[in-house]
Amino acid sequence: MTPQSIDPQQQVTSAFGAPLHIFCASTEAAGNLTFGLRPGPVMRIVERAQVRLADKNGCDAADGEIGDLLLRGANVFDGYWNDPRATAKSLKGEWYHTGDLMRRGEKDELMFVARKKDIIIRGGTNMSPIEVEQAIVGCRGGSGDRYPGRRTRAARSRFHQACEEIQRGGRSRNSRKSHDTTSRL
């Protein structure tokens, strides 16, 4: 699942006269979430679905806080074929750990934040890639280099500028298992 901005949703709705909805699904656990009723990476919990958002300690995340999406029920898979290691990582205490970080919204809404393994840690602050991307676009000259994919000083500078801006904004993300990608830039 990847976050989609509101603009493409509104453009499709205008162009085709039909709404574009973001839908969350996985082969491991189908039928727990459905599309949201407003633009953005918003999903709704379906009736009778067993859904939890867990903090880094495995406790229920407080309202408004980011948590790991956990699912349980008859529609959750029994395990990965011939891969007990991957099964043990994903299924813990009857709950399937999706690896998606979500924030609970109003009533039955969940907002997608990022994939847990994609979280970037810099200076003690956990950031989702979408936050970094939005901050880079907001930086002067952030529309991209003349040669995309080439690691230039300008690109690295924009990345660090974006990270500093996010840190000044005080945004942090709860994540048990994260990785630091700054050394690769």
PyMOL commands that place a pseudoatom at each C-alpha (Angstrom):
pseudoatom trace, name=CA, resn=MET, resi=1, chain=A, elem=C, hetatm=0, pos=[0.000, 0.000, 0.000]
pseudoatom trace, name=CA, resn=THR, resi=2, chain=A, elem=C, hetatm=0, pos=[1.348, 3.410, -0.893]
pseudoatom trace, name=CA, resn=PRO, resi=3, chain=A, elem=C, hetatm=0, pos=[-0.040, 6.740, 0.183]
pseudoatom trace, name=CA, resn=GLN, resi=4, chain=A, elem=C, hetatm=0, pos=[-1.729, 8.743, -2.552]
pseudoatom trace, name=CA, resn=SER, resi=5, chain=A, elem=C, hetatm=0, pos=[-2.203, 12.472, -2.443]
pseudoatom trace, name=CA, resn=ILE, resi=6, chain=A, elem=C, hetatm=0, pos=[-5.616, 14.075, -2.513]
pseudoatom trace, name=CA, resn=ASP, resi=7, chain=A, elem=C, hetatm=0, pos=[-4.932, 15.884, -5.830]
pseudoatom trace, name=CA, resn=PRO, resi=8, chain=A, elem=C, hetatm=0, pos=[-4.997, 12.741, -8.048]
pseudoatom trace, name=CA, resn=GLN, resi=9, chain=A, elem=C, hetatm=0, pos=[-8.200, 11.640, -6.330]
pseudoatom trace, name=CA, resn=GLN, resi=10, chain=A, elem=C, hetatm=0, pos=[-9.840, 14.981, -7.075]
pseudoatom trace, name=CA, resn=GLN, resi=11, chain=A, elem=C, hetatm=0, pos=[-8.497, 15.018, -10.659]
pseudoatom trace, name=CA, resn=VAL, resi=12, chain=A, elem=C, hetatm=0, pos=[-9.929, 11.558, -11.399]
pseudoatom trace, name=CA, resn=THR, resi=13, chain=A, elem=C, hetatm=0, pos=[-13.265, 12.495, -9.845]
pseudoatom trace, name=CA, resn=SER, resi=14, chain=A, elem=C, hetatm=0, pos=[-13.421, 15.661, -11.973]
pseudoatom trace, name=CA, resn=ALA, resi=15, chain=A, elem=C, hetatm=0, pos=[-12.297, 13.945, -15.181]
pseudoatom trace, name=CA, resn=PHE, resi=16, chain=A, elem=C, hetatm=0, pos=[-14.510, 10.860, -14.981]
pseudoatom trace, name=CA, resn=GLY, resi=17, chain=A, elem=C, hetatm=0, pos=[-17.342, 12.004, -12.775]
pseudoatom trace, name=CA, resn=ALA, resi=18, chain=A, elem=C, hetatm=0, pos=[-16.707, 9.065, -10.436]
pseudoatom trace, name=CA, resn=PRO, resi=19, chain=A, elem=C, hetatm=0, pos=[-14.746, 9.021, -7.193]
pseudoatom trace, name=CA, resn=LEU, resi=20, chain=A, elem=C, hetatm=0, pos=[-11.330, 7.391, -6.871]
pseudoatom trace, name=CA, resn=HIS, resi=21, chain=A, elem=C, hetatm=0, pos=[-11.090, 5.591, -3.533]
pseudoatom trace, name=CA, resn=ILE, resi=22, chain=A, elem=C, hetatm=0, pos=[-7.997, 4.301, -1.769]
pseudoatom trace, name=CA, resn=PHE, resi=23, chain=A, elem=C, hetatm=0, pos=[-8.458, 0.712, -0.708]
pseudoatom trace, name=CA, resn=CYS, resi=24, chain=A, elem=C, hetatm=0, pos=[-6.307, -1.335, 1.663]
pseudoatom trace, name=CA, resn=ALA, resi=25, chain=A, elem=C, hetatm=0, pos=[-5.965, -5.081, 1.192]
pseudoatom trace, name=CA, resn=SER, resi=26, chain=A, elem=C, hetatm=0, pos=[-3.503, -7.913, 1.625]
pseudoatom trace, name=CA, resn=THR, resi=27, chain=A, elem=C, hetatm=0, pos=[-3.505, -11.581, 0.752]
pseudoatom trace, name=CA, resn=GLU, resi=28, chain=A, elem=C, hetatm=0, pos=[-2.819, -12.377, 4.408]
pseudoatom trace, name=CA, resn=ALA, resi=29, chain=A, elem=C, hetatm=0, pos=[-5.966, -10.711, 5.737]
pseudoatom trace, name=CA, resn=ALA, resi=30, chain=A, elem=C, hetatm=0, pos=[-8.720, -9.692, 3.353]
pseudoatom trace, name=CA, resn=GLY, resi=31, chain=A, elem=C, hetatm=0, pos=[-11.898, -7.875, 4.261]
pseudoatom trace, name=CA, resn=ASN, resi=32, chain=A, elem=C, hetatm=0, pos=[-10.934, -5.913, 7.405]
pseudoatom trace, name=CA, resn=LEU, resi=33, chain=A, elem=C, hetatm=0, pos=[-10.766, -2.445, 5.874]
pseudoatom trace, name=CA, resn=THR, resi=34, chain=A, elem=C, hetatm=0, pos=[-12.659, -0.663, 3.129]
pseudoatom trace, name=CA, resn=PHE, resi=35, chain=A, elem=C, hetatm=0, pos=[-12.280, 2.709, 1.407]
pseudoatom trace, name=CA, resn=GLY, resi=36, chain=A, elem=C, hetatm=0, pos=[-12.677, 5.953, 3.304]
pseudoatom trace, name=CA, resn=LEU, resi=37, chain=A, elem=C, hetatm=0, pos=[-15.482, 8.407, 2.724]
pseudoatom trace, name=CA, resn=ARG, resi=38, chain=A, elem=C, hetatm=0, pos=[-13.188, 11.394, 2.262]
pseudoatom trace, name=CA, resn=PRO, resi=39, chain=A, elem=C, hetatm=0, pos=[-10.082, 12.099, 0.152]
pseudoatom trace, name=CA, resn=GLY, resi=40, chain=A, elem=C, hetatm=0, pos=[-6.647, 11.006, 1.264]
pseudoatom trace, name=CA, resn=PRO, resi=41, chain=A, elem=C, hetatm=0, pos=[-5.129, 7.785, 2.590]
pseudoatom trace, name=CA, resn=VAL, resi=42, chain=A, elem=C, hetatm=0, pos=[-8.187, 7.060, 4.737]
pseudoatom trace, name=CA, resn=MET, resi=43, chain=A, elem=C, hetatm=0, pos=[-9.691, 3.607, 5.303]
pseudoatom trace, name=CA, resn=ARG, resi=44, chain=A, elem=C, hetatm=0, pos=[-12.675, 2.470, 7.361]
pseudoatom trace, name=CA, resn=ILE, resi=45, chain=A, elem=C, hetatm=0, pos=[-12.832, -0.586, 9.613]
pseudoatom trace, name=CA, resn=VAL, resi=46, chain=A, elem=C, hetatm=0, pos=[-15.558, -2.970, 8.443]
pseudoatom trace, name=CA, resn=GLU, resi=47, chain=A, elem=C, hetatm=0, pos=[-18.184, -4.315, 10.818]
pseudoatom trace, name=CA, resn=ARG, resi=48, chain=A, elem=C, hetatm=0, pos=[-16.998, -7.296, 12.921]
pseudoatom trace, name=CA, resn=ALA, resi=49, chain=A, elem=C, hetatm=0, pos=[-13.339, -6.767, 11.977]
pseudoatom trace, name=CA, resn=GLN, resi=50, chain=A, elem=C, hetatm=0, pos=[-10.857, -7.230, 14.812]
pseudoatom trace, name=CA, resn=VAL, resi=51, chain=A, elem=C, hetatm=0, pos=[-8.393, -4.377, 14.451]
pseudoatom trace, name=CA, resn=ARG, resi=52, chain=A, elem=C, hetatm=0, pos=[-5.815, -2.892, 16.823]
pseudoatom trace, name=CA, resn=LEU, resi=53, chain=A, elem=C, hetatm=0, pos=[-3.244, -0.139, 16.589]
pseudoatom trace, name=CA, resn=ALA, resi=54, chain=A, elem=C, hetatm=0, pos=[-0.294, -1.071, 18.805]
pseudoatom trace, name=CA, resn=ASP, resi=55, chain=A, elem=C, hetatm=0, pos=[2.405, 1.262, 20.093]
pseudoatom trace, name=CA, resn=LYS, resi=56, chain=A, elem=C, hetatm=0, pos=[6.111, 0.320, 20.214]
pseudoatom trace, name=CA, resn=ASN, resi=57, chain=A, elem=C, hetatm=0, pos=[5.502, -1.594, 23.473]
pseudoatom trace, name=CA, resn=GLY, resi=58, chain=A, elem=C, hetatm=0, pos=[2.649, -3.652, 22.010]
pseudoatom trace, name=CA, resn=CYS, resi=59, chain=A, elem=C, hetatm=0, pos=[-0.024, -1.762, 23.972]
pseudoatom trace, name=CA, resn=ASP, resi=60, chain=A, elem=C, hetatm=0, pos=[-3.007, -0.099, 22.333]
pseudoatom trace, name=CA, resn=ALA, resi=61, chain=A, elem=C, hetatm=0, pos=[-1.963, 3.219, 20.780]
pseudoatom trace, name=CA, resn=ALA, resi=62, chain=A, elem=C, hetatm=0, pos=[-3.718, 6.262, 22.233]
pseudoatom trace, name=CA, resn=ASP, resi=63, chain=A, elem=C, hetatm=0, pos=[-6.276, 8.072, 20.052]
pseudoatom trace, name=CA, resn=GLY, resi=64, chain=A, elem=C, hetatm=0, pos=[-4.487, 10.283, 17.554]
pseudoatom trace, name=CA, resn=GLU, resi=65, chain=A, elem=C, hetatm=0, pos=[-1.189, 8.417, 18.020]
pseudoatom trace, name=CA, resn=ILE, resi=66, chain=A, elem=C, hetatm=0, pos=[0.451, 6.316, 15.338]
pseudoatom trace, name=CA, resn=GLY, resi=67, chain=A, elem=C, hetatm=0, pos=[0.409, 2.568, 15.812]
pseudoatom trace, name=CA, resn=ASP, resi=68, chain=A, elem=C, hetatm=0, pos=[1.218, -0.679, 14.032]
pseudoatom trace, name=CA, resn=LEU, resi=69, chain=A, elem=C, hetatm=0, pos=[-1.903, -2.102, 12.359]
pseudoatom trace, name=CA, resn=LEU, resi=70, chain=A, elem=C, hetatm=0, pos=[-2.773, -5.539, 13.796]
pseudoatom trace, name=CA, resn=LEU, resi=71, chain=A, elem=C, hetatm=0, pos=[-5.572, -7.765, 12.487]
pseudoatom trace, name=CA, resn=ARG, resi=72, chain=A, elem=C, hetatm=0, pos=[-7.203, -10.916, 13.867]
pseudoatom trace, name=CA, resn=GLY, resi=73, chain=A, elem=C, hetatm=0, pos=[-10.057, -13.149, 12.760]
pseudoatom trace, name=CA, resn=ALA, resi=74, chain=A, elem=C, hetatm=0, pos=[-11.182, -16.063, 10.638]
pseudoatom trace, name=CA, resn=ASN, resi=75, chain=A, elem=C, hetatm=0, pos=[-10.142, -14.194, 7.489]
pseudoatom trace, name=CA, resn=VAL, resi=76, chain=A, elem=C, hetatm=0, pos=[-6.482, -13.943, 8.581]
pseudoatom trace, name=CA, resn=PHE, resi=77, chain=A, elem=C, hetatm=0, pos=[-4.075, -16.440, 7.024]
pseudoatom trace, name=CA, resn=ASP, resi=78, chain=A, elem=C, hetatm=0, pos=[-2.581, -19.387, 8.949]
pseudoatom trace, name=CA, resn=GLY, resi=79, chain=A, elem=C, hetatm=0, pos=[0.989, -18.796, 7.797]
pseudoatom trace, name=CA, resn=TYR, resi=80, chain=A, elem=C, hetatm=0, pos=[3.344, -18.483, 4.852]
pseudoatom trace, name=CA, resn=TRP, resi=81, chain=A, elem=C, hetatm=0, pos=[3.891, -21.638, 2.783]
pseudoatom trace, name=CA, resn=ASN, resi=82, chain=A, elem=C, hetatm=0, pos=[7.085, -23.395, 3.930]
pseudoatom trace, name=CA, resn=ASP, resi=83, chain=A, elem=C, hetatm=0, pos=[8.328, -20.252, 5.695]
pseudoatom trace, name=CA, resn=PRO, resi=84, chain=A, elem=C, hetatm=0, pos=[7.919, -20.635, 9.466]
pseudoatom trace, name=CA, resn=ARG, resi=85, chain=A, elem=C, hetatm=0, pos=[10.363, -17.782, 10.081]
pseudoatom trace, name=CA, resn=ALA, resi=86, chain=A, elem=C, hetatm=0, pos=[8.293, -15.228, 8.163]
pseudoatom trace, name=CA, resn=THR, resi=87, chain=A, elem=C, hetatm=0, pos=[5.131, -16.618, 9.763]
pseudoatom trace, name=CA, resn=ALA, resi=88, chain=A, elem=C, hetatm=0, pos=[6.588, -16.156, 13.254]
pseudoatom trace, name=CA, resn=LYS, resi=89, chain=A, elem=C, hetatm=0, pos=[7.523, -12.534, 12.433]
pseudoatom trace, name=CA, resn=SER, resi=90, chain=A, elem=C, hetatm=0, pos=[4.036, -11.706, 11.143]
pseudoatom trace, name=CA, resn=LEU, resi=91, chain=A, elem=C, hetatm=0, pos=[1.753, -13.710, 13.436]
pseudoatom trace, name=CA, resn=LYS, resi=92, chain=A, elem=C, hetatm=0, pos=[2.227, -12.949, 17.128]
pseudoatom trace, name=CA, resn=GLY, resi=93, chain=A, elem=C, hetatm=0, pos=[-0.294, -13.842, 19.814]
pseudoatom trace, name=CA, resn=GLU, resi=94, chain=A, elem=C, hetatm=0, pos=[-3.100, -14.465, 17.298]
pseudoatom trace, name=CA, resn=TRP, resi=95, chain=A, elem=C, hetatm=0, pos=[-2.595, -11.048, 15.708]
pseudoatom trace, name=CA, resn=TYR, resi=96, chain=A, elem=C, hetatm=0, pos=[-1.282, -10.463, 12.191]
pseudoatom trace, name=CA, resn=HIS, resi=97, chain=A, elem=C, hetatm=0, pos=[1.241, -7.594, 12.183]
pseudoatom trace, name=CA, resn=THR, resi=98, chain=A, elem=C, hetatm=0, pos=[0.725, -5.872, 8.822]
pseudoatom trace, name=CA, resn=GLY, resi=99, chain=A, elem=C, hetatm=0, pos=[3.736, -3.559, 8.965]
pseudoatom trace, name=CA, resn=ASP, resi=100, chain=A, elem=C, hetatm=0, pos=[1.471, -0.579, 8.230]
pseudoatom trace, name=CA, resn=LEU, resi=101, chain=A, elem=C, hetatm=0, pos=[1.575, 2.439, 10.514]
pseudoatom trace, name=CA, resn=MET, resi=102, chain=A, elem=C, hetatm=0, pos=[-1.831, 4.042, 10.950]
pseudoatom trace, name=CA, resn=ARG, resi=103, chain=A, elem=C, hetatm=0, pos=[-3.499, 6.737, 13.010]
pseudoatom trace, name=CA, resn=ARG, resi=104, chain=A, elem=C, hetatm=0, pos=[-7.073, 6.355, 14.256]
pseudoatom trace, name=CA, resn=GLY, resi=105, chain=A, elem=C, hetatm=0, pos=[-9.417, 9.074, 13.031]
pseudoatom trace, name=CA, resn=GLU, resi=106, chain=A, elem=C, hetatm=0, pos=[-13.075, 9.755, 13.674]
pseudoatom trace, name=CA, resn=LYS, resi=107, chain=A, elem=C, hetatm=0, pos=[-15.350, 6.788, 14.434]
pseudoatom trace, name=CA, resn=ASP, resi=108, chain=A, elem=C, hetatm=0, pos=[-14.194, 3.836, 12.310]
pseudoatom trace, name=CA, resn=GLU, resi=109, chain=A, elem=C, hetatm=0, pos=[-11.508, 5.658, 10.284]
pseudoatom trace, name=CA, resn=LEU, resi=110, chain=A, elem=C, hetatm=0, pos=[-7.825, 4.801, 10.011]
pseudoatom trace, name=CA, resn=MET, resi=111, chain=A, elem=C, hetatm=0, pos=[-5.315, 7.054, 8.260]
pseudoatom trace, name=CA, resn=PHE, resi=112, chain=A, elem=C, hetatm=0, pos=[-2.340, 5.377, 6.568]
pseudoatom trace, name=CA, resn=VAL, resi=113, chain=A, elem=C, hetatm=0, pos=[0.961, 6.990, 7.613]
pseudoatom trace, name=CA, resn=ALA, resi=114, chain=A, elem=C, hetatm=0, pos=[3.729, 4.756, 6.229]
pseudoatom trace, name=CA, resn=ARG, resi=115, chain=A, elem=C, hetatm=0, pos=[5.091, 1.257, 5.995]
pseudoatom trace, name=CA, resn=LYS, resi=116, chain=A, elem=C, hetatm=0, pos=[6.897, 0.493, 9.234]
pseudoatom trace, name=CA, resn=LYS, resi=117, chain=A, elem=C, hetatm=0, pos=[10.056, -0.707, 7.529]
pseudoatom trace, name=CA, resn=ASP, resi=118, chain=A, elem=C, hetatm=0, pos=[10.224, 2.505, 5.471]
pseudoatom trace, name=CA, resn=ILE, resi=119, chain=A, elem=C, hetatm=0, pos=[10.533, 4.821, 8.493]
pseudoatom trace, name=CA, resn=ILE, resi=120, chain=A, elem=C, hetatm=0, pos=[13.643, 7.010, 8.441]
pseudoatom trace, name=CA, resn=ILE, resi=121, chain=A, elem=C, hetatm=0, pos=[15.395, 7.874, 11.696]
pseudoatom trace, name=CA, resn=ARG, resi=122, chain=A, elem=C, hetatm=0, pos=[17.492, 11.029, 11.818]
pseudoatom trace, name=CA, resn=GLY, resi=123, chain=A, elem=C, hetatm=0, pos=[18.676, 12.776, 14.940]
pseudoatom trace, name=CA, resn=GLY, resi=124, chain=A, elem=C, hetatm=0, pos=[16.303, 10.768, 17.138]
pseudoatom trace, name=CA, resn=THR, resi=125, chain=A, elem=C, hetatm=0, pos=[13.254, 11.747, 15.080]
pseudoatom trace, name=CA, resn=ASN, resi=126, chain=A, elem=C, hetatm=0, pos=[11.318, 9.095, 13.156]
pseudoatom trace, name=CA, resn=MET, resi=127, chain=A, elem=C, hetatm=0, pos=[9.962, 10.344, 9.824]
pseudoatom trace, name=CA, resn=SER, resi=128, chain=A, elem=C, hetatm=0, pos=[7.810, 8.756, 7.164]
pseudoatom trace, name=CA, resn=PRO, resi=129, chain=A, elem=C, hetatm=0, pos=[9.146, 8.937, 3.601]
pseudoatom trace, name=CA, resn=ILE, resi=130, chain=A, elem=C, hetatm=0, pos=[6.098, 10.963, 2.556]
pseudoatom trace, name=CA, resn=GLU, resi=131, chain=A, elem=C, hetatm=0, pos=[7.026, 13.677, 5.100]
pseudoatom trace, name=CA, resn=VAL, resi=132, chain=A, elem=C, hetatm=0, pos=[10.547, 13.848, 3.682]
pseudoatom trace, name=CA, resn=GLU, resi=133, chain=A, elem=C, hetatm=0, pos=[9.208, 13.901, 0.114]
pseudoatom trace, name=CA, resn=GLN, resi=134, chain=A, elem=C, hetatm=0, pos=[6.768, 16.716, 0.901]
pseudoatom trace, name=CA, resn=ALA, resi=135, chain=A, elem=C, hetatm=0, pos=[9.498, 18.713, 2.657]
pseudoatom trace, name=CA, resn=ILE, resi=136, chain=A, elem=C, hetatm=0, pos=[11.928, 18.252, -0.254]
pseudoatom trace, name=CA, resn=VAL, resi=137, chain=A, elem=C, hetatm=0, pos=[9.332, 19.467, -2.739]
pseudoatom trace, name=CA, resn=GLY, resi=138, chain=A, elem=C, hetatm=0, pos=[8.790, 22.478, -0.467]
pseudoatom trace, name=CA, resn=CYS, resi=139, chain=A, elem=C, hetatm=0, pos=[12.521, 23.333, -0.445]
pseudoatom trace, name=CA, resn=ARG, resi=140, chain=A, elem=C, hetatm=0, pos=[13.837, 25.779, -3.003]
pseudoatom trace, name=CA, resn=GLY, resi=141, chain=A, elem=C, hetatm=0, pos=[15.091, 23.802, -5.982]
pseudoatom trace, name=CA, resn=GLY, resi=142, chain=A, elem=C, hetatm=0, pos=[13.310, 20.685, -4.737]
pseudoatom trace, name=CA, resn=SER, resi=143, chain=A, elem=C, hetatm=0, pos=[11.629, 19.888, -8.024]
pseudoatom trace, name=CA, resn=GLY, resi=144, chain=A, elem=C, hetatm=0, pos=[14.401, 17.468, -8.908]
pseudoatom trace, name=CA, resn=ASP, resi=145, chain=A, elem=C, hetatm=0, pos=[17.868, 17.430, -10.366]
pseudoatom trace, name=CA, resn=ARG, resi=146, chain=A, elem=C, hetatm=0, pos=[18.678, 17.745, -14.034]
pseudoatom trace, name=CA, resn=TYR, resi=147, chain=A, elem=C, hetatm=0, pos=[19.764, 14.091, -13.956]
pseudoatom trace, name=CA, resn=PRO, resi=148, chain=A, elem=C, hetatm=0, pos=[17.267, 12.099, -11.839]
pseudoatom trace, name=CA, resn=GLY, resi=149, chain=A, elem=C, hetatm=0, pos=[18.764, 9.280, -9.813]
pseudoatom trace, name=CA, resn=ARG, resi=150, chain=A, elem=C, hetatm=0, pos=[22.221, 10.824, -9.742]
pseudoatom trace, name=CA, resn=ARG, resi=151, chain=A, elem=C, hetatm=0, pos=[23.446, 11.397, -6.180]
pseudoatom trace, name=CA, resn=THR, resi=152, chain=A, elem=C, hetatm=0, pos=[24.485, 15.010, -6.182]
pseudoatom trace, name=CA, resn=ARG, resi=153, chain=A, elem=C, hetatm=0, pos=[25.458, 17.350, -3.398]
pseudoatom trace, name=CA, resn=ALA, resi=154, chain=A, elem=C, hetatm=0, pos=[22.334, 19.368, -4.119]
pseudoatom trace, name=CA, resn=ALA, resi=155, chain=A, elem=C, hetatm=0, pos=[20.077, 16.347, -3.629]
pseudoatom trace, name=CA, resn=ARG, resi=156, chain=A, elem=C, hetatm=0, pos=[21.818, 15.409, -0.398]
pseudoatom trace, name=CA, resn=SER, resi=157, chain=A, elem=C, hetatm=0, pos=[21.578, 19.002, 0.798]
pseudoatom trace, name=CA, resn=ARG, resi=158, chain=A, elem=C, hetatm=0, pos=[17.822, 19.112, 0.071]
pseudoatom trace, name=CA, resn=PHE, resi=159, chain=A, elem=C, hetatm=0, pos=[17.348, 15.824, 1.924]
pseudoatom trace, name=CA, resn=HIS, resi=160, chain=A, elem=C, hetatm=0, pos=[19.136, 17.146, 5.035]
pseudoatom trace, name=CA, resn=GLN, resi=161, chain=A, elem=C, hetatm=0, pos=[17.306, 20.470, 4.786]
pseudoatom trace, name=CA, resn=ALA, resi=162, chain=A, elem=C, hetatm=0, pos=[13.997, 18.596, 4.633]
pseudoatom trace, name=CA, resn=CYS, resi=163, chain=A, elem=C, hetatm=0, pos=[14.924, 16.410, 7.612]
pseudoatom trace, name=CA, resn=GLU, resi=164, chain=A, elem=C, hetatm=0, pos=[15.869, 19.449, 9.669]
pseudoatom trace, name=CA, resn=GLU, resi=165, chain=A, elem=C, hetatm=0, pos=[12.567, 21.113, 8.788]
pseudoatom trace, name=CA, resn=ILE, resi=166, chain=A, elem=C, hetatm=0, pos=[10.628, 18.044, 9.905]
pseudoatom trace, name=CA, resn=GLN, resi=167, chain=A, elem=C, hetatm=0, pos=[12.609, 17.893, 13.144]
pseudoatom trace, name=CA, resn=ARG, resi=168, chain=A, elem=C, hetatm=0, pos=[11.893, 21.575, 13.855]
pseudoatom trace, name=CA, resn=GLY, resi=169, chain=A, elem=C, hetatm=0, pos=[8.196, 20.808, 13.360]
pseudoatom trace, name=CA, resn=GLY, resi=170, chain=A, elem=C, hetatm=0, pos=[8.413, 18.266, 16.181]
pseudoatom trace, name=CA, resn=ARG, resi=171, chain=A, elem=C, hetatm=0, pos=[6.859, 15.414, 14.194]
pseudoatom trace, name=CA, resn=SER, resi=172, chain=A, elem=C, hetatm=0, pos=[7.807, 12.003, 15.492]
pseudoatom trace, name=CA, resn=ARG, resi=173, chain=A, elem=C, hetatm=0, pos=[6.717, 8.476, 14.646]
pseudoatom trace, name=CA, resn=ASN, resi=174, chain=A, elem=C, hetatm=0, pos=[6.406, 5.421, 16.881]
pseudoatom trace, name=CA, resn=SER, resi=175, chain=A, elem=C, hetatm=0, pos=[8.344, 2.571, 15.315]
pseudoatom trace, name=CA, resn=ARG, resi=176, chain=A, elem=C, hetatm=0, pos=[9.854, -0.543, 16.849]
pseudoatom trace, name=CA, resn=LYS, resi=177, chain=A, elem=C, hetatm=0, pos=[11.875, -1.608, 13.842]
pseudoatom trace, name=CA, resn=SER, resi=178, chain=A, elem=C, hetatm=0, pos=[13.311, 1.207, 11.759]
pseudoatom trace, name=CA, resn=HIS, resi=179, chain=A, elem=C, hetatm=0, pos=[16.334, 1.864, 9.661]
pseudoatom trace, name=CA, resn=ASP, resi=180, chain=A, elem=C, hetatm=0, pos=[18.503, 4.888, 8.988]
pseudoatom trace, name=CA, resn=THR, resi=181, chain=A, elem=C, hetatm=0, pos=[18.830, 5.685, 5.296]
pseudoatom trace, name=CA, resn=THR, resi=182, chain=A, elem=C, hetatm=0, pos=[20.827, 8.890, 5.623]
pseudoatom trace, name=CA, resn=SER, resi=183, chain=A, elem=C, hetatm=0, pos=[24.133, 7.038, 5.258]
pseudoatom trace, name=CA, resn=ARG, resi=184, chain=A, elem=C, hetatm=0, pos=[23.024, 5.832, 1.801]
pseudoatom trace, name=CA, resn=LEU, resi=185, chain=A, elem=C, hetatm=0, pos=[22.487, 9.349, 0.440]
for i in range(1, 185): cmd.bond("trace and resi %d" % i, "trace and resi %d" % (i + 1))
show_as sticks, trace
zoom trace
